[in-house]
Amino acid sequence: MFTRLETNYPSWLIVLGPGFFIINTFVGLTLPWFFFSLSNLLVSQKLFVP
């Protein structure tokens, strides 16, 4: 699958722009979703469903 993507659509596998994916951006985008999942009962219940 990735080989086909690499040969046909190599632009789909690059990270957006220079310096976009740095640790500050990653934490800034993921930290709110982490607290949302803790505070939302429906999301937190799915963690314990087998």
C-alpha positions, -999 to 999 in steps of 0.1 A, spaced: 0 0 0 27 25 10 48 15 -20 20 23 -43 14 57 -25 51 64 -27 53 58 -64 20 74 -75 14 101 -49 46 111 -32 33 144 -21 7 127 2 35 114 24 53 146 33 48 167 64 31 201 58 56 229 54 90 235 70 87 237 108 50 230 110 53 197 128 73 207 159 67 196 195 50 228 204 25 224 176 20 188 184 13 194 221 -9 224 213 -31 203 190 -33 171 211 -35 184 247 -70 198 243 -83 165 228 -67 146 257 -86 166 283 -118 164 262 -116 126 262 -112 126 299 -141 149 305 -165 133 280 -181 103 295 -189 86 262 -153 88 251 -138 76 284 -163 46 286 -150 34 252 -115 29 268 -129 2 290 -151 -17 266 -134 -49 254 
